[in-house]
Amino acid sequence: MNAFIVIAVCIVFVYTVGFALSLWKQKNKIGAMAVLFLAVIALVLPYFSYFQS
């Protein structure tokens, strides 16, 4: 089950970072930084909820 969660989190992270890069290319720097921040949160949050217990 942990492997499934890690794979799912990695897929969400890569997809979100790709979206942030596309926003950056469209000169939407504030939006890209916000989406990148959300991607980092999505990467760190499962550690506190699934893997810490």
C-alpha positions in Angstrom: 0.0 0.0 0.0 2.9 2.4 0.8 4.3 1.8 -2.7 1.0 2.8 -4.3 0.8 6.0 -2.3 4.4 6.9 -3.2 3.7 6.3 -6.9 0.5 8.3 -6.8 2.2 11.2 -5.0 5.0 11.2 -7.5 2.6 11.3 -10.5 0.6 14.2 -8.9 3.9 16.0 -8.2 5.2 15.6 -11.8 1.9 16.6 -13.3 1.6 19.7 -11.1 5.2 20.8 -11.8 4.5 20.4 -15.5 1.5 22.6 -15.2 3.6 25.2 -13.3 6.2 25.1 -16.1 3.5 25.8 -18.7 2.2 28.7 -16.6 5.8 30.0 -16.4 6.2 29.9 -20.2 2.9 31.8 -20.6 4.5 34.6 -18.5 2.2 33.9 -15.5 5.0 33.9 -12.9 2.8 34.5 -9.9 0.5 31.6 -10.8 3.4 29.3 -11.5 4.9 30.0 -8.1 1.6 29.3 -6.4 1.1 26.1 -8.3 4.7 25.1 -7.5 4.1 25.8 -3.8 1.0 23.6 -4.0 3.1 20.8 -5.6 5.6 20.9 -2.8 2.7 20.8 -0.3 1.3 17.8 -2.1 4.7 16.1 -1.9 5.2 16.7 1.8 1.6 16.3 3.1 1.4 12.5 2.7 4.4 12.1 4.9 2.5 13.6 7.9 -0.7 11.7 7.2 0.3 8.2 5.9 3.9 7.5 6.7 4.4 9.0 10.1 2.1 6.6 12.0 
